[in-house]
Amino acid sequence: MSDDEVRGTGIDTSVPHSARIWNYWLGGKDNYAVDRAAGDEFVKVMPDILTAARETRAFLMRAVGYLAGEAGVRQFLDVGTGLPTANNTHEVAQAVAPDANVVYVDNDPLVLAHARALLTSTPQGRTRYLDADMNDPQTVLRGASEVIDLDRPVAVLFFGVLGHVADTAHARGLVQSLLAAVPSGSYLALSDGVPTEQATAAHDQYAETGAVPYQLRTPDELRSFFDGLEFVEPGFGPVPLWRPELAATPDVPVIGQPAAVPDAPWGGVARKP
């Protein structure tokens, strides 16, 4: 979007924005000079962030592919989706199961401006963008229910977004509210950054730019979001370790190994019993 197109949309291009920086790191075009500058400074402190960003996307692809395939899930609720890039949730899910229904949730004006890129779908399935705040789970559920049958299993996805909620107990409550509304046989797929030395220093520097800070959490804190659920093997850990054998096609590469990516995000997939 040009500066003229941005005016009046509510998009602030004077400070960097995490979704736009993430888009920049993944090779997208929906970012501005302030985002690229902040992203480059972040990389100077935490060089592994570029690989970590790609690892997060690769984990999403493997997890969604597993859920739509082996697990047989046909409904996906992607919370805090961010800006569309390549291999979005609906593209991965509907490539495996054309009748999959996908609801994206975000309340960022730039994401809204590009939402039409997320609204494509196979003829058999449905894709919907929901302009809602994840801090209001009841509104999320009401909107999602227009596309998703909450009496049938749903995969609830949180990829790299819960750090926008500073308080861990509150963030855990948001996840639990959504899972409480879906039936047995539903799944949670989640990944996020952990506070390594480089990651902490880079996020501290990022907060000084005037952007909204992002809360890193320890592996134990992230694991607590799965309380009461049954982990899918191999369980919870660095995301490059999660079923790398699923990345056996050219468009789903195995990007690295945890030993080579010490700052890799942690995550997992778990089933509601």
N, C-alpha and C positions, 0 to 999 in steps of 0.2 A: 504494500500500500504506500502511495506517495504521501508527503506531508499534508497536501491538500485533502486527500481522502481520509487521513487520520483525524483531522479537525472535526470536533463534534461527536466523535465516537466514544469518548471517555478513555481513550488509549493515551497513556502518559509516556512520551518518548524522551523525557528529560532525565529519567533514572532507569537503570537496567531492570529487566524483569526476568525471573528465573525461567519461565516457559519459553521466552524468546531466546535466551542464552542457550537453553537446551536444544532448541531448534537449530541454532547456529552450529553447535557442536556436532549435531547429527547431519549437517550439510544442507539444512533447509534454507529458505529465502525469506521467511517471515520474521525478520529481526532488523534492528536499527543499529546505527553506528555506536550508540551508547552501550548496547548489548554486546556487540562484537568486542568493544574495548574492555568491558568488564570480563567477558569470557576469556579473552587473551591474558588478562592479568591473573585470572583464576588458574589458568593452565600453567603460568610461570611458577605458582606456588604448589600446585598439584598436577603435575604432568599426566598422571594416570587418569584424570577425569575424562579425557577423550575416549579412552578405552572403556572406562566404567560406563559412560553414556551408551556406547555401542553394546556393551554387555547387558545393560538393562533392557535395551530393545530386543536383543537376541533372546533374553529370558522370557520376555513377553511373548515372543513368537513361539517359543517352545512350549510355554505353559498353556497358552491359548490353543495351540495345535493339539496338545495332549487332552485338554478339557473337551474340545469339540470332537476329537477322535476317540481315543481309548475310553475316556470318561463318559462320552455320549451327551454332553451338555449342549443345549440348544438356545440358552438364554444367557446373556452377558451384560453386566452392569459395570461399566468402566468409569470409575470415579476420579475426577481430576485429570481428565484425558490430556490436557495440554494441546499444543498446536499439532495439526496433522503433518506427518512426514511420510515415510514409506512404511509399508507393512503395518498398517493400523489394525486395531483389534478386529474390526468387521472384515477386513480383507483376509486376515489369517483364518478367522473362524469360518467364514463363508467359503473359503477355498477348500476347507475340509468338509463342512456341512452347509450346503447352500441355503438350507432352511433356517439357519441360525438368526436369532433376533438380537440386536445389539443396541444398548442405550449408553450414550456418552453423557457424562455430567461434568460441567464446568461453569464458572460464572465470570470468566475473564472476558472483557470486551473484545480483545484481539481474537481469542478463540471463537467467540460468537461471529465476528466478522468473516472468519474463514470456515464457519460451520458447514457451509454447503459442500466443502470437500469431504466432510464426514458423512454426508447424507446419501451417498451412493449405496446401492444394495443390489444383491441378486434378486431376480424376480420372486424367488421362493421365500426369501427372508425379508426382514425389516431392519432399518437403521434409523435411529433418532438421536438428535442432539437435544439435551435438556439443559436449559440455562437455569442453574440452581446452585446453591452453596452447600458443600458437603457438611458444613456445620449445622445444617437444618435437615436431618435425615428424613423427617416425615414428609417434607416437600419433595425430596428426592424420590421417596417411595411412591408418592401420589403420581408424580410425573412419569416415573418408570412404568407404573402399572398400566399406562395407556398402550404400552408395547409388550411388556413382559407380564406373564401370568405368574403371580407371586405364590401360587399354589403348586407350581412345578419347579424343579431345581434351577437355581440361578448361580452363575459364577460371578462373584463380586471381586472386582479388581482394584487394587491400589498400588500403582507403580510410581514410586518416587514423588509422592504428593503429601504424605502425612506429616512431613517436616514443616509444612505450612501451619500446622496446629502446634503451638508451642508447648501446651501442657499434655504430658503423656497420658494421664488418666482421662482427660477429655477426648483425646484422639482415640484411645481404646474404646471409650463409650460410643463414639461415632461408628466405629467398625461393628461393635456388638449390636447396635441398634439396627443396622442393615441386616446382619446375619440373623437376628431374632425374627425378622419379617419374612425370611425365606425358609423353605421346608428342609427336612432331612434329605441328604443327597446333594445339597448345594455345596459350593466350594468357595474358599477364600484364596486368592493369589495375591501376594504382597511382596514388594521389595523396596529397600531404601538404603541410604548411605549410613555408614557407621563412623564413629569419631576416631579415625586414625590421626596420627600427628599431622600429616600433610593435609588431610581433609579438614581438620579443625582449624588449622591456620588459614586455609583458603576460604572457608566459610566466614571466619572472623573478618578477613579482609573484605569479603563481599558485603557483609553487613555495614561496613563503613562507607560504602558507596551511596547509601540512602535507600537501597533496595530493601524489600521486606526480608528479614533474616530467615534462614532455613534451619530447623532444629534437627541435628543429627542425634541418633539414638544408639545405645549399645546393642549388641546382638541379643542380650537377655531381654532388654526392653522391647525390641522388635518381635522377639519370639512370643512375648506375652500377648500380642494381638491375636495369636492362634489358640489361646486357652480354650479348652473344651472341644477342640477340633482334632481330627485324625490326620496326621501328616501323610501325604503321598510320598513314597520313597523317591529320592534318598533323604527326605526330611528337610530340615532348615539349615541353611549355611550360605557361603558365598555363591552367588548366582551362577558363575561359570561351572560350578560342580553339579548344577541341577540338570540331570539327564542330557548331558552334552551329546549323547548318541542320537538324540532326536534331530540334531542339526546335521542331517546327512545329505541335504540337498544344497545345490549351489546358492540358492537364495536365502538359506538359513545357516550362515557360516558359524563354525566354532571359532570365536575370536581369540580367545586366550585361555590360559589356565590360572587358577588362583595364585599359584606361586609367582607367576609373572605379573599379576595384577593385585598387589597387596591392598589396594584401596577399593577393591571390587565391592559393590553393594551386596547385602545379604537379603535372603528371601526364601520363599517356599510356597507350596500349594498344599492345602489341607481341606478335608471333607467334613461337612457337618453330619454327625451321626444321627 
